[in-house]
């Protein structure tokens, strides 16, 4: 037995970097590394095993998440990622160039691959990406055309040195090929000759030490004049260079030396040409490597349906339908149990209880790796955007801390980890403890575990712990800072479901688990006999809580289903109603269209008659026909509305009647009214049904009753004098208007409408030979619009600018055709 150590045991370093190893972070990174295209990005992913490579503040963590989200939408663009495949780390090349060293052909070929990748990214249309950060990175890449042109000149598509790299290199290659052909001809003849004499071991030529030779039987070596270069291992064959090719071999060797020298000259010149660009290329490689690593994160997230993490400055987790991402590689997707995890201020501690092998440790690791993903740009599984706090340190106590080498028992190992946590924990720490009270006396261990938990809680850290200790289960029901959660158990199958239930502690079910794993029944019977009354009573209480919770959950589920069904029926009814209304409106539109088209035809016919009629009686008759046509059309429209859309027609009628009732008492000839859409006042000259003619300054307008507002009674009395002498005007015999209409300050559409009405009224009055339109200069739009109307009217004889004292170009004189 080894003697006990006299020195204090070493505290295992568990802060962050070492702590997350037990969360299966290294396995997770291996999956991500496999998704990277370039060797440099793979190295970047491997660096994430060290906490120093993580985001050091919330803002940086959020940027990493945004980058991954951008690239997740670009994964299908193989034109971006394809050129990166299998690109090697060029760092040694840059260092060689900076030292002035000469690169080899293979190194130039590797560098050319990077230049092609850089070029493809530089040529990418950034506006089509819709990715702000990625587009900005692309704009920072250096143009690789010049160094790429240098390398393309000396390399073949396969990455070999091109014979055309220099004229001298091409000439040497030509000479070498000629010498090899000449040697081949001579050797073929010698082989034929010596073969007939039976002196050759085999009928072929070979190459030894760069010189062409033939295999001669050792017993016949004196029959071949030449130089022996080598003998076979069996000592049965010697390889002889015949004297007939010795000189040719010498010339070939010389040319091969010349080739080596020329290649060095080319590579040296190329290295010097590329060296000035090495810094730019290195920066571009760093940019591409970073975004390739981001691509690897996004590609990995696609495997487990990851969502961008919302990195929070608070302490709350909000994860919906989530699970540990590595489960996607160990289980069929449909077999993965998803959980709802939501807790935070003031509840900063999650205490997990429940059956052995029920999934508590996996859930604990899930929350831990979520915290790491939040700082490293990885997405996380879930149906909605997951919210995860930013933790500046991680403390993990998972598994047996026993160490024979360091003379640590399981209990002392846990205590040393607790000591380390207490010395370093902050309000921004995540503390993960699996089995808070183990490896010692249950009573003392429970008290120690509770004291440790309360001390860490007082420091403000977020804690996730698992336990089977009854004291801690009871504590969680008394302290509002602790959220109780348990892992569900299927009573029918007597097995865990791996689903988390919040609000109640869970039973450990050690005996059920032992029974499921095959422990002999007699042992279980004996174990149940030894259970204390207090334990049985406590477990019974937990069982009733579980049952009540399941019933509440079932009722809630039924209520949600009922609400969803009601919403579905409402949408279905709404869709059917909208469809029915749309069909009704379509029929109404078609019927109204036919009525209006018929009315328009009749109106056009009557207008043509008006143009040709000179007799006043016939004019009146035609005008009467027009009125009848319009009245009949209105009746037909009302009838169509009553028939096809009675509710709509009724509503419209009610609205019109309400407006009339509200305004009728104050509407009379001579009454002062307000016209809101023109922000002006006017006086009623004529009332005809639902229409009124209003005098506004020098202009008269025909308006609907709904377009005007009656002034209060007091204002009407003040204006009473304006109504004296005013009479109701026959709608077929309009009063003679003023000889001038002023359109200045009126919107274009309103001005054109007012002008058309004014010209019609002025012409029909019969007593005016010409009128003046005042439109001002302005932009000229009203002037041009007015003259466009004048050109179309058949009763306009001529028009011209106003003369001196008559407005000049700001007015138009109109002459009626009275002949």
Secondary structure, DSSP 8 states (H G I E B T S, - for coil): -----SS-------STTTGGGGGTHHHHHHHHHTT-SSHHHHHHHHHTTSGGGS-SSHHHHHHHHHHHHHHHTSTT-HHHHGGGTT----HHHHHHHHHT----HHHHHHHHHHHHHHHHHHTS-GGGT--HHHHHHHHTS---HHHHHHHHHHB-TTSSB-GGGSHHHHHHHHHHHHHHHHHHHHHHHHHHHHHHHT-EEEEEEEEETTEEEEEEEGGGGGGS-EEEEEE-TTSSEEEEEEHHHHHHHHHHHHHHHHHHHHHHHHHHHHHHHHHTTHHHHHHHHHHHHHHHHHHHHHHHHHHTTEE--EEESSS-EEEEEE--TTHHHHS-GGG---EEEEE-TT--EEEEEE-TTSSHHHHHHHHHHHHHHHHHT--EESSS--EEE--SEEEEE-S---BTTTTB-HHHHHHHHHHHHHHH--TTEEEEESSSS-SS-HHHHHHHHHHHHHHHHHTT-EEEEE---HHHHHHHTT-TTEEEEEEEEETTTTEEEEEEEESS-----HHHHHHHTT--HHHHHHHHHT--HHHHHHHHHHHHHHHHHHHHHHHHHHHHHHHHHHHHHHHHHHHHHHHHHHHHHHHHHHHHHHHHHHHHHHHHHHHHHHHH---HHHHHHHHHHHHHHHHHHHHHHHHHHHHH-HHHHHHHHHHHHHHHHHHHTT--TT-EEEEGGGTEEEEEEEEETTEEEEEETTEEEEEEGGG-EE--HHHHHHTGGGGTT-----TTS-----SEEE-TTS-HHHHHHHHHHHHHHHHHHS--SEEEEE--STTSHHHHHHHHHHHH-TTEEEEEE--TTTTGGGEEEEEE---
